[in-house]
Amino acid sequence: MAKYVLVPDTTLSREYNNFPLLDFLPCAPSATVPGIIFEFLKGKPPAAIDARASAAPYALRKLESSLLAHHGPEDVVVAHEDFIEAFIKEDTEIIGVYTMDPLGLGPLTMSYSVLFDDYSKPWVRVEFEQLMKRLNKARKGTKAKLIVGGPGVWELTMMPEMMEELGIDLAYQGEADDVVNAFFDDVISGAVYDGHYFHGFQSFDTDFHKVWFTNDRFVTRKSSSKQFPVLEEIPLIRNPAIKGLVEIMRGCGIGCDFCEVTLRPSRYYSPEMVKREVGVNAAFGYTNAWLHTDEIFAYKHGPHFVPNGDAIKEVFRAAVSVKGIKHSNPTHGRISVPAAYPELTRDVTEIVNGGPDHWVGVQVGLETGSERLALIHMPNKTLPLKIGADGAWQEIVLNGLRNMNHTYWRPAFTVQVAQAGETPEDNWETVALVNRMSDMEVDGRPAEFTVIPMQNVPLGLIKSSGFSSKMLDESQLAVYYACYRHLMKMTRRVAMRDSKGNLVKRTMMSSVLGIGSFALLHVVEALCKKRGVDIEKVKRHGLRSYEAVPVIAR
Ligand code: SF4
């Protein structure tokens, strides 16, 4: 029925009622969040059109476009999750699956597994395993090969035995826009084993140097060949991407020592390219354009990562100039730029029609409240500001939050627990920072932000599944408590306001979210008490010594 059948990981095909942070819901353990609640909160998939997905994850749309450059639409199908089987027939050569967290080993998913001592599988893994079962059943008796790609492939490299168990023929690691046609041809002809590729995968040693492991189930580019597509080899999407998301750049270059993105070359889409892709999503009915980048303020940046305000504003202007688009926001950005360039966030807010009724959401990796750890792991993340010379790390963060809120930007922060070289004092600094942010008022309103802890689990423990809440010391539990305490505060304040739909649906959403955040905090509090963590100290930590933060001057 179709030569190439492309299928998204089902957790990536939902809009989660468009409620901030709910996209993280599938990271929760399946025994902790009941199926009925999970189904209600994740919502329905976008409708099918002739059994094809009307909207699909952006990366899958890119793959589709690469294939469509060489094949007709009858050969390339992005299947709607309800009709996958309809396309897998005798003539199907390849089933390609895109995934981000197939085994539930991502840092947020691990944080829940550790915290809840819950060895039930997280929803991401439950759904991925169900999908693999379905696909294997559907391809039985056909020649179709099952290939998995996407950023989640690293998890399969951690547990290569799962490839056999899940019935996956091959996993492809890395960007594929420029090679996917040749790669699929080679898989079909069998030439994939003729030395064109490295059979195995890349990983990193403790010093974050690349190391290569051989394994016949994995394929990646050879170290001697071109490693990434250049901009001209990246096709534009032809069909709508879920959530109205489009990419505006790849790579970053800031050099945080835990981040793989920084190792990729920077490639910037022109505003015209962005406009064309946003147009595809707008024609589908999306009114908000999500501009994806791992670091918005690095878009066409100047020396020392001075933000290129003109280029950033131009790309947002391009997005909202598309007919039907009312708003736009970036996916990720660093905190130091709003701290030092408040006029930039203000101008972007104006361009994207932001304001008190429409906040600009962005995910910001704070990683730590500790100046020591920030200097070790991410000394350049504050560029063009320098930690010390331009203010303490926490001053930069607090200034950034204040300026963001002042210009109606709402950051969704993440912090890391169990970073390399971390001490309890570092974690208490993170607790202090979270408390200070939570206690802050901006323009007479409580500060608007969320903060979520992410767990680093050593690779050896991941492999042995020997992780539990016992591996968290008191200071790490304190970080969890401070973060989830703030999250509950925020949920109470905004759940009704930010829920979408009619009054009944909004009431149901806000009730479920309110109860969920209360239950989450309750679990963490019980764990803290059991382990002798002084909850009152956690609540107060950092506040008594806290004074008004000096404004950073450029
Ligand atoms: S700023 Fe963000 S994307 Fe860039 S290297 Fe650091 S963590 Fe990675």
Residues whose N, C-alpha, C, O or C-beta is under 5 A from the ligand:
A	BS01	SF4	C252 I254 G255 C256 C259 V261 T262 D294 E295
